[in-house]
Amino acid sequence: MTIELNEPALRQARALVRDGKVTRDERDDWSEAAPTADEENSFIEREGWTEFAHWHLGVDKSENRETKQAYSFPYGDFRTVRRSGVISGESRAGQYDHAEIRDALKSLLELIDDQ
């Protein structure tokens, strides 16, 4: 299992922030804000796997790209970038030694906070 930075997802996240599509909540809000399994399934059914992938900064290319197991480090709720998701992901990426993803999330948080 090798989790890599999902560059298209990072580009989307940055664009959403620049467009003001951000919810400026606190870290502890992520447990309530993160999409549920049912919300994920509905989103995948409606929008497809590529769009689902764009909401996750981690991708495991050894996994089937049409399974949820391939994607990690979600940063939003399929509508906006959630500051709480970015903070939570940055902490988790650091904890599990995913430095590139951690650094991408840190720069995304800085972009959010500078807006």
N, C-alpha and C positions, 0 to 999 in steps of 0.2 A: 504494500500500500504506500504510494507516494502521492501526497497531496501537493498540488502545484497551484500557483496563483492563476486564477481565471481572468485573463486580461480583458475579454469582452465585458465581463461583469464589472470590472473596475472602471472601464470607460463609461458604462451605463450609469454606475453610481456617481461618478464625477459629474456627468451631464445632468443627472437629476438634481444634485446639489446646486449646480450653477443655475438651474431653472427654478430653484426655490422649492423643490418637492422634497422637503425635509420635515420630519417631526422632531423637534428639539426636546426630547424627553431625557430622563436620567437613567443611569445604568440599571437600576432595579426595576424599571418599567418593562424591560425586555421580556421578562417571564410572562407578562400579560399580553405584550404586543406581538410576540413571535407568532407566525402563522401556525395554526393547528394542523394536524395530519389531514383532516377533512378539508381545510382551506387550501392546503397544498394540492391535494387530489383534485379539487374543483378547478384550481388555477391550471394545473397540467392538462386537464380535460379541455378546458376552454382555450388555453394559449399555446400548449405544447411544451415539449422538453427543452427546446432552445431558449424560450422565454424563461422557463423555470431556472435554467442554468444561469441566466443573466442576473439572478437575484442571489447568487452565491459566489463568494470570492475564492473558494477552494474547490478544486476538481481533482478527482482521483481517476487518472486516465486508464488505470488497469481495471476499472469497473465498467459495466455496461452503462453507456451514457443515457439510457432510458430507464434508469432506476434512481431512486433517491439516494442510494448509497454512494453514488458518484459525486455528490455535491455536499459541501460543508461551508461553514462560515457565512450564513445568511446575514444580510445587512438591512433588510427592510421587510415591509408587510405587503409587498406586491403593488403598493400604491406610492409609498414614499420611503426615502431612506430614513431609518430610525436611528437617531443618535445613540439610543440605548443598545441597539443591535451592533453598531460599530464598536462601541466601548466593550461590550461583552465579547465580541469576536476578537478584538485586539488582545484582550487579556488571555483568552483561550489559546490563541495562536502563539503567544509568548510562552504560555505554560507547556505547550506541546512542541516547542522548537520549530515552528513554521515561521521563520524570520521574515521571509519575503511577504507573506500574507500579513503578518503583524505590522510590518513597516507600511504596507499599502493601507491598512486600516488606520494606522496612526496618521498618515498624510490625509486620509479622507476625513478623519475627525478634525484635523486642523483646518481643512477646507470648510467644514460645517461651522466651526466656531469662528472663523474669520468672516463669514457671510453676515 
